[in-house]
Amino acid sequence: MISLAHAQTAGAADPTGGFMQLLPMILMFVVLWFLMIRPQMKKAKDHKVLIEALQKGDEIVTGGGLVGRIVKIGEAYVTVEIAEGTEVVVQKPAIGMVLPKGTLKSL
């Protein structure tokens, strides 16, 4: 049979209700949120604003390192002139940044 002492400790309830066991997991999630997830969401939001603000004539740099001027803007693609008479079609999300006006002349 079960001894009396063992039976008494088996029914003892945790005074914190098990919260102390979940506290490290909650703290890890909060730290992960502020150090990784939140900055990534902000960066994605800023990139989306950059893509929506593209205009014909903007000087851009693609993710692959191509530098050029936007000639034509479509729904999902942008035509970029990388040299005189040389145009390439690039997906909008591949655009990394917009350069200040006149940057291409200094290159």
Secondary structure, DSSP 8 states (H G I E B T S, - for coil): ---HHHHHHHT---TTTTHHHHHHHHHHHHHHIIIIIHHHHHHHHHHHHHHHT--TT-EEEETT--EEEEEEE-SSEEEEEEETTEEEEEEGGGEEEEE-TTHHHH-
